[in-house]
C-alpha cells in the first residue's frame, strides 16, 4: 500500500503495513518508509491482498 512520507515529501510504498483501528473506530493502515524509516499512516481500509 502506498502512503505519503512527511519526511521525504514523496509517495512511497509502505514497509510492514499493518491494518489498525483508530480511537474513533475507523480503519487505518500504518507502516514504515523504506528510505528513511519514518512511520507512514494512511486513513482508510487496506485493500485485500
Phi, psi and omega in degrees: 000141183264142177216171182260121177274122182287333180281315179280338185059042177215158174280130182225155175284128182288140171262144178054043180293126179231134177287136179227172175240128180286170181302328181276004176092358181274150181282152177207170177231138182233139179202194181237151174284130181290342183270306186252347178084004179290147178290131176250135183231128179229126180279137180122156182291137178289140178294145179292132180240000000 
